[in-house]
Amino acid sequence: MLSAFSGEGRPSVSTEVLETQTVVIGAGVVGLAIARALASAGHDVIVLESAGRFGEGISSRNSEVIHAGIYYPEGSLKAELCVAGRQRLYEYCQTRKVDHRKCGKWIVAANESQNGKLKDIQAAAARNGVELTLHDASRITREMPEIRASSGLWSPETGIIDSHGLMLSLLGEFEDAGGQLVLRSPVEAAESDNHWHCLHVGGDHPLTLKAKNVINAAGLAAVPLAKTWAGLPDDFKPEQWFARGVYFSYSGQTPFKTLIYPVPEPGGLGVHLTLDLAGQARFGPDVEWIETEDYTVDPNRQETFARGIRQWWPGLDPARLQPAYAGIRPKLVGPDGGFADFRIDGPEDHGLPGLVNLFGIESPGLTSCLAIADFVKRKLN
């Protein structure tokens, strides 16, 4: 897979220059899905991961929800890849025995002023090929007497998944196809010229990798790496903002068997209730715009969480809310920027053969991972 390369222009920061066919930067769920797809298609693939284990970034800090494809504008990549990816993901989990459950979810209007928003969500989902059913308060009361809502949308295609189990499966199939995962190997700089891409890799054994194909799926680090990428046109080096979302766990049992979401808020989907595969509840994420990568969970946010949740679950016991963890969404627009789609820039965009950059891969990235992988593969053909 790797072969020694000798030639002029060897960078002084590296002691060795090696040549390979294809490199994927980032071993999160999207990077592993891409690597698996390319290795299965016959590529010699190396995955470079800066951390000591795979999936330690965005992929380990989400709600593990399989999304139906409800909220995204018609024709957007998020809509297309979520709907296609969701079906693929359910099929993959069933055939590979990855733990998951299609538990469905309710989107609830806490008061009558939000009823119109639910109708808008239903219409937008229908344009994406996702059918939701609208129910009045009496139906919700029969289904979930603990919930206070004036109406609600039922999404039968929403589910939950063991994201670590999914990544283990993807990694196993990638390695079975001849791929190689290399940990503790941060890409510190990159340059493209003459149909080659040179990656200067740090870590304990610095080297330079020359590759015909490179996929930048580095999550939060994808934009910073592109910013310094020599030979990449400036128009393809976007800005990035961080939106932190914190989660609170809920000790003991709740009466709920499905996910419950409020009407969405700017920057996210509102503080919602999700379940893990053992049935334990957690709430989140909220939205907080931050300047630098920081996963601190402020216990004082408990009061804000409780106030929001009580709008639709009056019986919440705030004392049972416990700080859990935080995730960060890599946003391509700031707090006032509105919707931002996935951005997947390939050779037909920036003009560099064999290079694909993935930016803004936030939710529904997990749901979309298999569809994203096929999308990237097509860009390299």
Secondary structure, 3 states (H helix, E strand, C coil): CCEECCCCCCCCCCCCEEEEEEEEECCCHHHHHHHHHHHHCCCCEEEECCCCCCCCCHHHCCCCEECCCCCCCCCCHHHHHHHHHHHHHHHHHHHHCCCEECCCEEEEECCHHHHHHHHHHHHHHHHCCCCCEEEEHHHHHHHCCCCCCCEEEEECCCEEECHHHHHHHHHHHHHHCCCEEECCCCEEEEEEECCEEEEEECCCCCEEEEEEEEEECCHHHHHHHHHCCECCCHHHCCCCEEEEEEEEEECCCCCCCCEEEECCECCECCCEEEECCCCCEEEECCCEEECCCCCCCCHHHHHHHHHHHCCCCCCCCHHHEEEEEEEEEEECCCCCCCCCCCEEECHHHHCCCCEEEEECCCCCHHHHHHHHHHHHHHHHC
